[in-house]
Every structure is written in C-alpha cells, then in structure tokens.
Amino acid sequence: MGSFAERLINAREKKNLTQKQLAEKLGITPTRLNYWEKGKREPNIEMIGKLAEALDVSPDSLMGWEYYDRQNADQIKTIHKYLNFNEFLEQAGYIVKENILKWHWEDEDDPFQRVQVPDEWEIVLSKDGHEATFTEKEFDDLQSSAKAFAIAVIEGKFFKRVVEQQK
C-alpha cells in the first residue's frame, strides 16, 4: 500500500492535478503540499479530510486504513466528517484560531514562484471567555487522543453489534 506520501501522489496524479492546482483547491502553499509528498511532514486530520474531498477518495484510503464492513460506507463517511477536528471543536462551541509564529520565504528570488511557508504556529481554543494555547505538537497530540478515543468507542460498538447479531 506504500507510505502516505505515495498514496497522496498517486491520488493526485489519478485526478490529473499538479501540486499547484491541488494546493490552490486546498488553500495552502504548493511547498506545504510538496513536504507531504516528499514524506517530510504529514497533514493533520482536518487537512486529510480536505485532501480526500479534493481528490475524490476516502480519508481511510489516503491513510492506508482498511475497514471491516463495506456496507457501512455511509457511516464511515459520517465518522470521517466528524473526525474533522476543528469542525468538531467548533460544533462543541470552541473558537479555533491558528497563529503563525515563524515563517520563511521559499523561491524568494522568483516573484512568480515565491511562497510564504509557515515554520511554527500555535492554535488557540476559546470557549465561554476562557482561552488555551497549544503548540502544533500539543494540538496534534490532542487530535490523536480524541481520534483514538473515538475509534475505540466505534470499534467497541461495532463488535458489540457483531456479537449481538450472531446470537
């Protein structure tokens, strides 16, 4: 199945999109997409959802995940929709704001290719007059924890239903 980077390149090429075209669809810089395709970084869960939508593939295929029951495809799409972490937080009443702390220019000498690339950012969550700031890594850890919990709950309910239906 290959790496995430290989699956991303394959999906982009199947849609006959250049890196620049896909980056424009996603509202990101081509350099950021290039980092993902070279395996230097991986996108967060929110961006995986956007990538999947832009490339007309499922998020699980981009991630290399396999699911047990293809009959639940609609339920899986719904789950992925809610795994869009920022959207999930906003539905829970949080305001999500990203602040770029450090950035640099790539292709600075070429005015047509010059892109501003964020190097470090923080995420600020606000709710009910309270605010909490997370580094990118801390926010990624928060997303991973929430996702792992959601998957554990889903798998628990799935296997419970399997056992019930086998009786």
N, C-alpha and C positions, 0 to 999 in steps of 0.2 A: 504494500500500500504506500510505502515511502513516507517521507517527512511531511510536515505541514507545508513547508516551502514548496516541495514538489507538487503536492496536491493543489496548492494555490496557483502555481504557474500553469499546471495542466488545465484547471478550470478556466483561468483567464484566456489561455490560448484557444480552448474549445469555443469560447464566445467571440473569438477573433478581436479581442481588445488589446490595445497597447497598455503598457504600465501607465502612461499619461492619461489615457481615456478612462481607465478604471479608477485612478486616483481622483480625477475630476468628478466621477459619479459618486465617490465616497466622501468628497470634500476634504481630502488630505493631500499632502505633497507626494509627488512621484518618488521622492527619496525615501519617504516613510514606507511606501509600498515595496520599494527595492530592498529595504532592510528585511522585510518579512520574506521576500522571495529568495534572498540570499541566506536566510536562516539566522541572521544576526539578532533578530527580535521576533516576538510573536505578538499579534494584536490581542487586546482584551476581549472579553466575551461579547461586549456590546458591538465591537467592530467586526467580530466573526459573524454575527447576525447580519450586519450590513453587507459584508463581503458575500455571504451566502445569497442574500437577496439580489445583489447586483449581478452575481454570476449565475443565478438561477439554479443553485444547488442547495442541498440541505446543509445546515451547520454541522451535523454529525458526519457528513461525508468529507467536509473540509478538515475536521478534527481527526478523522480516521476511526470514528466510533462506529460500532455495529449495534443494532438493536434487535431484540429477540423476536418481536412480532410486527411484521409489516402492516398488519391490519390496523394498527394503532397509529398510522402515519399522521392523521389529523391531530390526534392527541400530542404526538411528538412535536408537530409544528407549533401547537399552542404552548407546550413546555418551553421550546426554544424562544418563543416570543417573550415569555415571562422571564427567561434567563437573561434577557437584555437587562443588565444590571442597573444601568442608570434609569431606564424606564421603570423598572421595578421599584427603585428607590423613590422616584417621583410619584408613582401611584401610592406609595406608602406615606406621602406627604413631605418628603425631603426635597430641598432645592439643591441641585448638584451643580457645582461650578468648578471649572478647571482653570488654574492659573499657571501660565508658563513662567518658570523661574530663570531658566537659562536656555539660550538658543544660539545657533550659528548659521551662517550662510553657506550653502553649497553652490558650486559653479558661480562663484561671486563675480568672476570676470566676464561672464556671458550674460548680458541683460535679459536674454530671452529664456535662458535655462536656469537662472538664479532662483533658488528656493530657500525659504527660511525653514530651518529644521529645529524643532524643539529637542533639547537635550535632557531637560529636567523640568518636571511640573509637579504641582500639588493639586489635590482635589479637596474642595471644601464642601461639606454637607451642612445644611442649615435646616432646622425644624423648630417651630414653636419658640423662636427667639434665641435658640441655642445654636452654637456652631462648633464643628470639629474639623480639623485639618489633617489630611493624610498625605504621606509621600506616595509616589506612584507605586512603590513596592508594597506599602501598607494597604493601599486600596486594592491592588491585585490580590493580596492575601485575603482581604475581606471578601472579594468576589469569589475567590476559590473556596473559602469556607462556606459561603452561602450556597454556592453551586453544589459542593459536596453534600451539604445537608439536604438540599432539595432532591438530589439524585438518590440519596439514601431513603428518603421518605417515599419517593416514587417507586423505587425498587421494592421496598417493603410492602407497599400496597399492591404492586403488580404480582409479587409472588404469593401474597395472601389470597388474591383473587384466583390465581392459578390453582392453589390448593383447594379453595372453595369449589371451583368448577370441576375438579377431579373427583369430588366426593359423590 
